């Protein structure tokens, strides 16, 4: 880990840099995968299952018996936990529904917006070292609330050609009946282009590694939309003198264990808390099953001591973290100062894991500083907003002269005539 004590602001730009990958090499591989899937469809996916996941699979469709069998392998305790998380996520996202508001902008001119669901949705769920069945909840629940007509799910098989039982159980619980055994960039290609088994979708959701992120970006060349550029996970923790070092260390490690390409940032105003948090990380990491992966992530991470909370928030806004934890006493005072963050956790007991699983907020969030210009997934992510307007005769009479003058000033006389011909009647 890299430790900085009271760094000058002229080096902040270097401190907020994420791990850099060889984009050109990745882009070339993504193009080849898309080309192969477009050419050979399901057969390409089966070959990629063997090449990338060492999985021998006869087909890519997960059968109904497989889904039913998976439910038997999930413990009753986990089923209860998933159900509680489902209820909280449903409740939070249902609250995002909005009533149609009709506005009379000029007498006789009424304008409004209505939501329409994106009809065909593709969900990608990582299933390798960490099978993210929680992400099924985060994406399927708002898709259902929005009224999406078709929701499919792609996830990589294990070496035995099976999909993680918790993923299948959660998909079934959320009403997803079309699940496919394919992962990585090839899954994104399949949902973008369509194959014999996998339908083409209009918008693709879900996190993934650098290859999945690059594939989602590439998919936009074919007209598919994506939720956001959601790549390797990251967290920034701000701590003052009342923060609990053990808590801070646990939160930092919870993100570091996602993968070696994850990044964690710790910003503290108190030297004692700063030093004790570093000591707590050294102690806690030894007990983690994924300690080697977390250790590699820590090599890309920074621990920074600053003079004040104002300075800490300023640094955080520059970094624009996926997750921001304010382990500070007077967090309410600093909420208005937070400009760039995917999701914010307030106080010592608001661990980031709560948002990852069961508090109700969505955990599909912008990473790599995209929190400067992207929101996390919400109900709005699954709908389009269509505007409507109705002009009565009186409305056109009231607004017509304005339109005619503006159209003529732009030299668009057909636009002017569309109004004039009506006014003359």
C-alpha positions in Angstrom: 0.0 0.0 0.0 1.1 3.6 -0.7 1.1 5.9 2.4 1.0 9.7 2.1 1.1 12.1 5.0 -0.3 15.6 4.2 0.4 15.4 0.5 0.5 18.7 -1.4 -2.5 19.3 -3.7 -0.2 19.5 -6.8 0.2 15.7 -6.6 -3.5 14.9 -6.0 -4.0 14.2 -9.7 -1.5 11.4 -9.4 -3.2 10.0 -6.3 -6.6 9.6 -7.9 -5.4 7.5 -10.8 -6.8 4.0 -11.2 -4.8 1.0 -12.3 -4.2 1.2 -16.0 -4.7 -1.7 -18.4 -3.5 -2.2 -21.9 -6.5 -0.9 -23.8 -5.3 -1.6 -27.3 -4.6 -5.3 -26.6 -8.0 -5.7 -24.9 -9.9 -3.9 -27.7 -8.4 -6.2 -30.3 -9.4 -9.3 -28.3 -13.0 -7.9 -27.9 -13.3 -7.3 -31.6 -12.2 -10.8 -32.3 -14.8 -12.3 -29.8 -17.6 -10.2 -31.3 -16.7 -11.3 -34.8 -16.5 -15.0 -33.8 -19.9 -14.8 -32.0 -21.5 -13.0 -35.0 -20.2 -15.7 -37.3 -20.7 -18.9 -35.3 -23.2 -18.1 -32.7 -23.8 -20.7 -30.0 -20.9 -22.8 -31.3 -18.6 -19.9 -30.6 -20.0 -19.6 -27.1 -19.4 -23.3 -26.3 -15.8 -22.9 -27.6 -15.3 -19.9 -25.4 -16.7 -21.7 -22.4 -14.0 -24.3 -22.8 -11.2 -21.8 -23.6 -11.9 -19.2 -20.9 -13.8 -21.1 -18.2 -12.4 -24.7 -18.8 -16.1 -25.8 -19.0 -17.4 -28.5 -21.2 -21.0 -27.6 -22.1 -23.4 -29.3 -24.5 -25.5 -26.1 -24.9 -25.8 -22.6 -23.5 -29.4 -22.8 -22.2 -30.0 -23.5 -18.5 -32.9 -26.0 -18.4 -35.9 -25.8 -16.1 -34.8 -29.0 -14.3 -31.4 -27.4 -13.6 -33.1 -24.4 -12.1 -35.4 -26.5 -10.0 -32.5 -28.6 -8.8 -30.5 -25.6 -7.9 -33.2 -24.5 -5.4 -32.6 -27.6 -3.4 -28.9 -26.8 -3.0 -29.5 -23.4 -1.4 -29.9 -23.4 2.4 -33.1 -22.3 4.0 -31.1 -19.6 5.9 -29.7 -18.2 2.7 -33.2 -18.3 1.0 -34.6 -16.2 3.9 -31.7 -13.7 3.6 -32.3 -13.4 -0.1 -36.0 -12.9 0.5 -35.4 -10.1 3.0 -33.0 -8.4 0.7 -35.5 -8.7 -2.2 -38.2 -7.0 -0.1 -36.0 -4.1 0.8 -34.7 -3.6 -2.7 -38.3 -3.8 -4.1 -39.5 -1.2 -1.5 -36.7 1.3 -2.3 -37.0 1.0 -6.1 -40.8 1.1 -6.1 -40.6 4.4 -4.3 -38.9 5.8 -7.4 -42.1 5.6 -9.5 -43.5 9.0 -10.5 -46.9 10.2 -11.4 -47.5 11.8 -14.8 -47.5 15.6 -14.5 -49.3 17.5 -17.3 -48.1 21.1 -17.5 -49.9 23.9 -19.4 -47.0 25.9 -20.6 -49.2 28.4 -22.5 -53.0 28.5 -22.4 -54.1 25.7 -24.7 -50.6 24.1 -24.8 -50.2 21.0 -22.6 -47.0 19.0 -22.3 -46.0 15.9 -20.3 -43.7 12.9 -20.1 -44.6 9.2 -19.8 -42.3 6.3 -19.0 -42.0 3.3 -21.3 -40.0 0.3 -20.3 -37.0 -0.8 -22.4 -38.6 -3.9 -23.9 -35.6 -6.3 -24.0 -33.1 -6.4 -21.2 -29.9 -8.4 -20.8 -28.3 -9.0 -17.4 -24.7 -10.1 -16.9 -23.8 -11.7 -13.6 -20.2 -12.6 -12.8 -19.9 -16.1 -11.6 -16.2 -16.9 -11.2 -14.4 -16.4 -7.9 -17.4 -14.5 -6.6 -20.8 -15.5 -8.0 -22.8 -12.3 -7.5 -26.3 -13.6 -7.0 -27.0 -10.3 -5.2 -26.6 -8.5 -8.5 -29.5 -10.5 -9.8 -31.7 -8.8 -7.2 -30.3 -5.4 -8.0 -31.1 -5.7 -11.7 -34.1 -8.0 -12.0 -36.2 -6.2 -9.4 -36.2 -2.8 -11.0 -36.5 -4.4 -14.5 -39.7 -6.1 -13.3 -41.0 -2.9 -11.7 -40.4 -1.0 -14.9 -42.4 -3.5 -16.9 -39.6 -4.8 -19.2 -41.2 -7.5 -21.4 -38.1 -9.7 -21.8 -35.3 -10.1 -19.2 -32.5 -12.6 -19.9 -29.5 -13.5 -17.8 -26.0 -14.7 -18.8 -23.5 -16.0 -16.4 -20.4 -18.2 -16.8 -20.5 -21.9 -16.0 -18.1 -23.6 -13.6 -15.6 -26.3 -14.7 -18.4 -28.9 -14.5 -20.6 -26.9 -16.8 -23.0 -25.8 -14.0 -24.2 -22.4 -12.9 -24.0 -21.4 -9.3 -27.2 -22.6 -7.5 -27.7 -19.3 -5.7 -27.7 -17.4 -9.0 -30.3 -19.7 -10.4 -32.4 -19.7 -7.3 -32.4 -15.9 -7.2 -33.2 -15.6 -10.9 -36.2 -17.9 -10.5 -37.3 -15.9 -7.4 -37.2 -12.7 -9.5 -39.1 -14.2 -12.4 -36.2 -14.7 -14.8 -36.8 -17.9 -16.8 -34.2 -17.5 -19.6 -30.7 -18.1 -18.2 -27.7 -18.9 -20.3 -24.3 -20.5 -19.6 -21.9 -18.0 -21.1 -19.6 -15.4 -19.4 -17.1 -12.7 -20.1 -17.0 -10.6 -23.3 -18.6 -13.4 -25.3 -21.8 -13.1 -23.2 -22.0 -9.4 -23.9 -21.5 -10.2 -27.6 -24.2 -12.8 -27.6 -26.7 -10.4 -26.0 -25.7 -7.6 -28.4 -25.9 -9.7 -31.6 -28.2 -12.5 -30.7 -27.6 -16.2 -31.4 -29.9 -19.2 -32.1 -30.4 -19.6 -28.3 -29.8 -16.2 -26.9 -32.1 -13.3 -28.0 -30.7 -9.9 -28.9 -31.5 -7.3 -26.3 -31.8 -3.5 -26.4 -29.9 -2.7 -23.2 -27.2 -4.6 -21.2 -26.7 -4.4 -17.4 -24.2 -5.8 -15.0 -20.7 -5.4 -13.6 -17.6 -7.3 -14.6 -13.9 -7.3 -15.1 -12.0 -5.2 -17.6 -13.0 -7.5 -20.5 -16.7 -7.3 -19.7 -16.5 -3.5 -19.4 -14.6 -3.2 -22.7 -17.2 -5.5 -24.4 -20.1 -3.4 -23.1 -18.4 -0.3 -24.5 -17.9 -2.2 -27.8 -21.5 -3.3 -27.9 -22.7 0.3 -28.3 -21.2 0.2 -31.8 -24.0 -2.3 -32.7 -26.8 -0.1 -31.2 -27.0 -1.8 -27.8 -27.3 0.5 -24.8 -25.5 -0.1 -21.5 -26.2 0.8 -17.9 -22.8 2.5 -17.3 -19.0 1.7 -17.5 -19.0 -0.4 -14.3 -15.6 -1.9 -13.8 -13.4 -3.0 -10.9 -14.8 -2.2 -7.5 -13.5 0.7 -5.3 -14.2 2.4 -2.0 -13.0 5.6 -0.4 -13.3 5.9 3.4 -13.0 9.2 5.2 -12.3 9.0 8.9 -12.0 11.5 11.8 -10.9 11.0 15.4 -14.1 9.1 16.4 -13.9 6.5 13.6 -13.3 2.9 14.6 -10.1 1.6 13.0 -11.3 -2.0 12.9 -14.4 -0.9 11.1 -12.5 1.1 8.6 -10.1 -1.7 7.9 -12.9 -4.2 7.4 -14.6 -1.8 4.9 -11.4 -1.3 2.9 -10.8 -5.1 2.8 -14.4 -5.8 1.8 -13.7 -4.0 -1.5 -10.1 -5.2 -1.9 -11.2 -8.8 -1.9 -13.3 -8.3 -5.0 -10.2 -8.6 -7.2 -6.6 -7.7 -7.7 -7.7 -4.8 -10.0 -9.9 -3.3 -7.2 -8.7 -0.1 -5.4 -9.3 1.2 -1.9 -8.5 4.7 -0.6 -8.3 5.7 3.1 -8.4 9.4 4.0 -8.0 10.3 7.6 -7.7 13.5 9.6 -6.4 11.8 12.8 -2.9 10.3 13.0 -3.9 7.7 15.7 -6.9 6.4 13.6 -4.7 6.5 10.5 -2.0 4.3 12.0 -4.4 1.9 13.8 -6.4 1.3 10.7 -3.2 0.3 8.8 -2.4 -2.0 11.7 -5.9 -3.5 11.6 -5.6 -4.2 7.9 -2.4 -6.1 8.5 -4.2 -8.2 11.2 -7.5 -8.8 9.4 -6.2 -9.6 6.0 -4.4 -12.7 7.3 -7.8 -14.3 8.2 -9.4 -13.7 4.8 -9.7 -16.7 2.4 -9.1 -14.2 -0.5 -6.2 -12.5 1.2 -3.8 -13.0 -1.7 -6.2 -11.2 -4.0 -6.9 -8.5 -1.5 -3.2 -8.0 -1.0 -2.6 -7.4 -4.6 -5.5 -4.8 -4.6 -3.8 -3.0 -1.7 -0.7 -2.6 -3.8 -2.8 -0.2 -6.0 -4.3 1.6 -3.0 -3.5 4.7 -1.1 -3.7 5.7 2.6 -3.7 9.5 3.0 -3.4 11.7 6.0 -4.9 15.2 5.6 -5.3 18.3 7.7 -9.1 18.6 7.7 -12.4 17.1 6.7 -13.0 19.8 4.2 -9.7 18.7 2.5 -10.8 15.1 2.7 -14.1 15.8 1.0 -12.4 17.9 -1.7 -10.0 15.0 -2.4 -13.0 12.5 -2.5 -14.8 14.7 -5.1 -11.7 14.7 -7.3 -11.4 10.9 -7.0 -15.2 10.3 -7.5 -15.5 6.9 -5.8 -18.0 4.2 -6.5 -18.5 3.8 -2.7 -17.9 6.6 -0.2 -18.0 6.0 3.5 -18.1 9.0 5.9 -16.9 7.5 9.2 -17.1 10.9 10.8 -19.0 12.4 13.7 -20.9 15.3 12.0 -21.6 13.6 8.7 -24.9 15.5 8.2 -22.9 18.7 7.9 -20.8 17.3 5.0 -23.6 15.6 3.0 -24.2 18.8 0.9 -20.4 18.9 0.1 -20.4 15.5 -1.6 -20.5 16.1 -5.3 -19.1 12.9 -6.9 -19.9 9.5 -5.6 -21.9 6.4 -6.6 -23.3 5.6 -3.2 -22.6 7.1 0.2 -22.6 5.4 3.6 -22.9 7.6 6.7 -21.5 6.9 10.2 -19.6 4.1 11.8 -22.4 1.5 11.4 -23.2 2.1 7.8 -20.9 -0.5 6.3 -20.7 -0.7 2.5 -21.7 -4.3 2.6 -25.2 -3.2 3.6 -25.6 -1.5 0.2 -24.1 -4.4 -1.6 -26.7 -6.8 -0.3 -29.8 -5.8 1.6 -30.3 -2.1 2.7 -32.4 -1.5 -0.5 -30.2 0.8 -2.6 -28.7 -0.5 -5.8 -25.1 -1.7 -5.8 -24.6 -1.4 -9.6 -22.6 1.9 -9.5 -20.2 3.9 -11.7 -16.5 3.3 -11.1 -13.2 4.7 -12.5 -14.3 8.3 -11.8 -17.5 7.9 -13.8 -19.4 9.0 -10.7 -18.6 12.5 -12.0 -21.2 12.1 -14.7 -23.1 8.9 -14.2 -25.7 7.7 -11.6 -26.0 4.2 -10.2 -28.7 1.9 -11.6 -32.2 2.9 -10.6 -35.7 2.4 -11.9 -35.0 5.1 -14.4 -32.3 2.9 -15.9 -34.9 0.5 -17.3 -37.3 3.1 -18.8 -37.3 5.6 -21.6 -39.1 8.9 -21.1 -41.3 10.0 -24.0 -42.6 13.6 -24.2 -46.1 14.4 -25.3 -47.8 17.6 -26.2 -51.3 18.7 -27.3 -52.1 22.1 -28.8 -55.7 23.2 -29.1 -56.7 25.8 -31.7 -56.4 28.4 -28.9 -53.0 27.0 -28.0 -51.7 27.4 -31.5 -53.1 30.9 -31.8 -51.3 31.8 -28.6 -48.0 30.3 -29.5 -48.0 30.5 -33.3 -46.5 33.9 -33.8 -43.6 33.0 -31.6 -42.9 29.8 -33.6 -43.2 31.6 -36.9 -40.7 34.3 -35.9 -38.2 31.8 -34.6 -38.4 29.5 -37.6 -38.1 32.4 -40.1 -35.0 33.7 -38.1 -33.4 30.3 -38.6 -34.3 30.2 -42.3 -36.6 27.2 -41.9 -39.6 28.4 -43.8 -41.3 25.0 -44.0 -41.3 25.0 -40.2 -42.9 28.5 -40.3 -45.5 27.3 -42.9 -46.6 24.3 -40.8 -47.8 26.9 -38.3 -49.0 29.6 -40.8 -51.2 27.1 -42.8 -53.0 26.2 -39.6 -53.5 29.8 -38.4 -55.0 30.8 -41.8 -57.8 28.2 -41.3 
